[in-house]
Amino acid sequence: MTLLLLAAPLTEAAPKWQEVADRIAQTVDQAVTVYEGGDYEGARDLVNAAYYGIYEKEGLESVMRSSVSAKETSLTEYQFYKIKKSMKNGESMDVVKQEAEKLKSMVNDNVKAL
């Protein structure tokens, strides 16, 4: 019976983290669209919103750090930085999209590992 009680929260947690990952992906996609429109600062603000307002605030960062690994969490954080850096440097849409897709993939892979 104890096993069933322990298993239930784990199965309930998975959809929550996928929802968080989906919101991060949507916000990053929005940032790419804003960047494409020429608003580089607005695009970086949206990436910050995905990082600080969703990834950190919703707790995905800390869960990943304790459940996946500190290394994967650090690499994911660095990918947020790489998107903002590519936007700040005025990189091509191809580069910005590539960095965004890499981040979304990393977040999804980490959520699947939870």
Contacts in CASP RR format, 6 or more apart in sequence:
PFRMAT RR
TARGET T0000
AUTHOR 0000-0000-0000
METHOD contacts of the structure
MODEL  1
MTLLLLAAPLTEAAPKWQEVADRIAQTVDQAVTVYEGGDYEGARDLVNAA
YYGIYEKEGLESVMRSSVSAKETSLTEYQFYKIKKSMKNGESMDVVKQEA
EKLKSMVNDNVKAL
13 114 0 8 1.000
14 111 0 8 1.000
14 114 0 8 1.000
17 60 0 8 1.000
17 63 0 8 1.000
17 111 0 8 1.000
17 114 0 8 1.000
18 111 0 8 1.000
20 54 0 8 1.000
20 55 0 8 1.000
20 58 0 8 1.000
20 59 0 8 1.000
20 60 0 8 1.000
20 111 0 8 1.000
21 60 0 8 1.000
21 104 0 8 1.000
21 107 0 8 1.000
21 108 0 8 1.000
21 111 0 8 1.000
23 50 0 8 1.000
23 54 0 8 1.000
23 58 0 8 1.000
24 50 0 8 1.000
24 54 0 8 1.000
24 55 0 8 1.000
24 60 0 8 1.000
24 103 0 8 1.000
24 104 0 8 1.000
24 107 0 8 1.000
25 104 0 8 1.000
25 107 0 8 1.000
25 108 0 8 1.000
27 46 0 8 1.000
27 47 0 8 1.000
27 49 0 8 1.000
27 50 0 8 1.000
27 54 0 8 1.000
28 46 0 8 1.000
28 47 0 8 1.000
28 50 0 8 1.000
28 83 0 8 1.000
28 100 0 8 1.000
28 103 0 8 1.000
28 104 0 8 1.000
29 100 0 8 1.000
30 46 0 8 1.000
31 42 0 8 1.000
31 43 0 8 1.000
31 44 0 8 1.000
31 46 0 8 1.000
31 47 0 8 1.000
31 50 0 8 1.000
31 83 0 8 1.000
31 87 0 8 1.000
31 100 0 8 1.000
32 43 0 8 1.000
32 93 0 8 1.000
32 96 0 8 1.000
32 97 0 8 1.000
32 100 0 8 1.000
34 42 0 8 1.000
34 43 0 8 1.000
34 46 0 8 1.000
35 43 0 8 1.000
35 87 0 8 1.000
35 93 0 8 1.000
35 96 0 8 1.000
36 93 0 8 1.000
40 87 0 8 1.000
40 88 0 8 1.000
40 90 0 8 1.000
43 87 0 8 1.000
44 84 0 8 1.000
44 87 0 8 1.000
44 88 0 8 1.000
47 80 0 8 1.000
47 83 0 8 1.000
47 84 0 8 1.000
47 87 0 8 1.000
48 84 0 8 1.000
50 80 0 8 1.000
51 77 0 8 1.000
51 80 0 8 1.000
54 60 0 8 1.000
55 61 0 8 1.000
55 76 0 8 1.000
55 80 0 8 1.000
55 107 0 8 1.000
60 107 0 8 1.000
60 111 0 8 1.000
61 73 0 8 1.000
61 77 0 8 1.000
63 114 0 8 1.000
64 72 0 8 1.000
64 73 0 8 1.000
64 76 0 8 1.000
64 110 0 8 1.000
64 114 0 8 1.000
65 73 0 8 1.000
67 113 0 8 1.000
67 114 0 8 1.000
68 110 0 8 1.000
68 113 0 8 1.000
68 114 0 8 1.000
72 106 0 8 1.000
72 110 0 8 1.000
72 113 0 8 1.000
73 110 0 8 1.000
75 106 0 8 1.000
76 103 0 8 1.000
76 106 0 8 1.000
76 107 0 8 1.000
76 110 0 8 1.000
79 99 0 8 1.000
79 102 0 8 1.000
79 103 0 8 1.000
79 106 0 8 1.000
80 103 0 8 1.000
82 99 0 8 1.000
82 102 0 8 1.000
82 103 0 8 1.000
83 96 0 8 1.000
83 99 0 8 1.000
83 100 0 8 1.000
83 103 0 8 1.000
86 95 0 8 1.000
86 96 0 8 1.000
86 99 0 8 1.000
87 96 0 8 1.000
END
